[in-house]
Amino acid sequence: MPHHYRKPRPDPGRQSAGSGAGHHAGDALWPGHHPAPPPAQIPDTYDFVFFDCSPSLESLFNINVLVAVQYVLIPIKVDKNSIEGYDVMLETIQSVREIANPDIRALGIFMTAVETGSILDREMIANFPAILPGLAFQTYIRKNIDVKKAPLALQPLCFFSPRCTATGDYAALCDEMLARMEG
């Protein structure tokens, strides 16, 4: 959440959003800036559109994406900052739901760059579903150097290294995501 976030206060004289009242839903998330309208109709040839954003909630682009999407996937690494940071993201999703996008929801949280040889990571894998019931994905993405190399080669991981463990992990995550969206 941006450090200058302010929760909107009810204003009895204020008209509803989109009525030309001069107030914009984006003011509460990013004062002085207004979220872009949702993208024009996306062609029917796409079942899903993904926006891969930086972890910063200070970015106007990221806030605009939250206004436009239905689901949010939250990746975390097994480190103190990531584990503590997911709460801020969930609060931001709730704020966006209240202010600008009533359809947005967190689809789930998954672990990335997992080192299965690490005791801490193995403990996190075992405890993750209990820590975040209903949000934790069972699938996690194992650490693999090809995950870093693929973007440098300007290729998706599945083309750059189709047999690496992370490629299989991402495929399993997609299956789990689809199951949640259908269920």
C-alpha positions as CSV (number, residue, x, y, z in Angstrom):
1,M,0.0,0.0,0.0
2,P,1.5,3.4,-0.9
3,H,2.7,5.2,2.2
4,H,0.3,8.1,1.5
5,Y,-2.7,5.9,1.3
6,R,-5.8,7.4,2.8
7,K,-9.1,5.6,3.3
8,P,-12.0,7.5,1.8
9,R,-14.5,9.2,4.1
10,P,-18.2,9.2,3.4
11,D,-19.2,12.6,1.9
12,P,-23.0,13.1,1.9
13,G,-22.8,15.6,-0.9
14,R,-20.6,13.4,-3.1
15,Q,-22.2,11.7,-6.1
16,S,-21.4,8.2,-7.0
17,A,-18.3,7.3,-9.1
18,G,-18.7,8.0,-12.8
19,S,-21.4,10.7,-12.2
20,G,-19.1,13.6,-13.0
21,A,-18.9,14.7,-9.3
22,G,-15.2,15.6,-9.7
23,H,-14.0,12.9,-7.3
24,H,-12.2,9.8,-8.6
25,A,-11.9,6.3,-7.1
26,G,-8.1,6.5,-7.6
27,D,-7.7,9.4,-5.2
28,A,-7.9,7.0,-2.2
29,L,-5.3,4.7,-3.5
30,W,-3.0,7.2,-5.2
31,P,-4.0,10.8,-4.4
32,G,-4.0,13.1,-7.5
33,H,-3.9,10.2,-9.9
34,H,-6.8,8.3,-11.5
35,P,-6.9,4.7,-12.5
36,A,-7.1,4.1,-16.2
37,P,-10.4,2.7,-17.4
38,P,-10.5,-1.0,-17.9
39,P,-8.9,-2.1,-21.2
40,A,-11.0,-2.1,-24.3
41,Q,-12.8,-5.3,-25.1
42,I,-10.2,-8.1,-25.2
43,P,-10.6,-10.3,-28.2
44,D,-12.4,-13.6,-27.6
45,T,-9.3,-15.5,-28.8
46,Y,-7.9,-15.2,-25.3
47,D,-9.1,-17.2,-22.3
48,F,-6.8,-15.4,-19.9
49,V,-4.6,-12.3,-19.8
50,F,-1.8,-12.1,-17.2
51,F,-0.1,-9.0,-16.0
52,D,3.2,-9.7,-14.4
53,C,3.9,-6.7,-12.1
54,S,6.7,-5.7,-9.9
55,P,6.1,-6.2,-6.2
56,S,5.9,-2.5,-5.6
57,L,2.5,-1.0,-4.6
58,E,4.0,2.5,-5.2
59,S,3.5,2.0,-8.9
60,L,0.5,3.7,-10.6
61,F,0.7,0.9,-13.2
62,N,0.3,-1.8,-10.6
63,I,-2.7,0.0,-9.0
64,N,-4.3,0.3,-12.5
65,V,-3.8,-3.4,-13.1
66,L,-5.6,-4.1,-9.8
67,V,-8.5,-2.0,-10.9
68,A,-8.8,-4.0,-14.1
69,V,-8.3,-7.6,-13.0
70,Q,-10.5,-10.3,-11.5
71,Y,-7.9,-12.4,-9.8
72,V,-4.5,-11.7,-8.1
73,L,-1.8,-14.3,-7.7
74,I,0.7,-13.5,-4.9
75,P,4.1,-15.0,-5.2
76,I,6.3,-15.1,-2.1
77,K,9.8,-16.2,-1.4
78,V,10.6,-18.0,1.8
79,D,12.0,-14.9,3.5
80,K,10.9,-12.5,6.2
81,N,10.0,-9.6,3.9
82,S,7.9,-11.7,1.5
83,I,6.1,-13.5,4.2
84,E,5.2,-10.3,6.0
85,G,4.4,-8.5,2.8
86,Y,1.5,-10.6,1.6
87,D,-0.7,-9.0,4.3
88,V,-0.2,-5.6,2.7
89,M,-1.1,-7.0,-0.7
90,L,-4.3,-8.5,0.8
91,E,-5.2,-5.2,2.4
92,T,-4.6,-3.4,-1.0
93,I,-6.9,-5.9,-2.8
94,Q,-9.6,-5.2,-0.2
95,S,-9.2,-1.5,-0.7
96,V,-9.4,-1.8,-4.5
97,R,-12.5,-4.0,-4.1
98,E,-14.2,-1.3,-1.9
99,I,-13.2,1.6,-4.1
100,A,-12.9,0.6,-7.7
101,N,-13.2,-3.1,-8.6
102,P,-15.8,-5.1,-6.6
103,D,-14.9,-8.3,-8.6
104,I,-11.2,-8.5,-7.6
105,R,-10.1,-11.3,-5.3
106,A,-6.9,-13.0,-4.3
107,L,-6.9,-16.3,-6.1
108,G,-4.0,-17.5,-3.9
109,I,-0.5,-17.3,-2.7
110,F,2.4,-19.5,-3.9
111,M,6.0,-19.9,-2.9
112,T,8.8,-19.2,-5.4
113,A,12.5,-19.9,-5.5
114,V,12.0,-22.8,-3.0
115,E,15.1,-24.7,-2.1
116,T,13.9,-28.1,-1.2
117,G,17.3,-28.9,0.4
118,S,16.8,-26.1,3.0
119,I,15.3,-27.1,6.3
120,L,13.5,-23.7,6.5
121,D,12.0,-24.1,3.1
122,R,10.8,-27.7,3.8
123,E,9.2,-26.5,7.1
124,M,7.5,-23.7,5.1
125,I,6.2,-26.2,2.5
126,A,4.8,-28.3,5.3
127,N,3.2,-25.4,7.2
128,F,2.1,-23.1,4.4
129,P,-1.5,-24.5,4.0
130,A,-2.1,-24.1,7.8
131,I,-0.6,-20.6,7.8
132,L,-2.8,-19.4,4.9
133,P,-5.9,-21.6,4.8
134,G,-7.8,-21.1,1.6
135,L,-5.1,-19.0,0.0
136,A,-2.0,-21.2,0.0
137,F,-1.4,-23.1,-3.2
138,Q,-0.1,-26.6,-2.7
139,T,2.2,-26.1,-5.7
140,Y,5.5,-24.3,-5.2
141,I,8.1,-23.2,-7.7
142,R,11.6,-24.7,-7.1
143,K,14.6,-22.5,-7.5
144,N,16.3,-23.0,-10.8
145,I,18.8,-20.9,-12.7
146,D,16.8,-21.2,-15.9
147,V,14.1,-19.0,-14.4
148,K,16.6,-16.2,-14.4
149,K,18.1,-17.0,-17.8
150,A,14.8,-17.2,-19.8
151,P,13.9,-13.5,-19.6
152,L,17.5,-12.6,-20.6
153,A,17.0,-14.8,-23.7
154,L,13.6,-13.1,-24.2
155,Q,11.8,-16.4,-24.1
156,P,9.2,-17.9,-21.9
157,L,10.6,-20.5,-19.5
158,C,8.6,-23.3,-21.1
159,F,10.3,-22.7,-24.4
160,F,13.8,-21.8,-23.0
161,S,14.0,-24.9,-20.8
162,P,11.0,-27.2,-21.2
163,R,12.5,-29.9,-19.0
164,C,13.6,-27.9,-16.0
165,T,11.9,-28.5,-12.7
166,A,10.5,-24.9,-12.6
167,T,8.7,-25.4,-15.9
168,G,6.9,-28.4,-14.5
169,D,6.2,-26.5,-11.3
170,Y,4.6,-23.7,-13.3
171,A,2.5,-26.1,-15.3
172,A,1.3,-27.7,-12.0
173,L,0.5,-24.2,-10.6
174,C,-1.6,-23.5,-13.8
175,D,-3.6,-26.7,-13.2
176,E,-4.2,-25.7,-9.6
177,M,-5.2,-22.1,-10.6
178,L,-7.7,-23.4,-13.2
179,A,-9.2,-25.8,-10.6
180,R,-9.7,-22.9,-8.2
181,M,-11.2,-20.6,-10.8
182,E,-13.6,-23.4,-11.9
183,G,-14.5,-24.3,-8.4
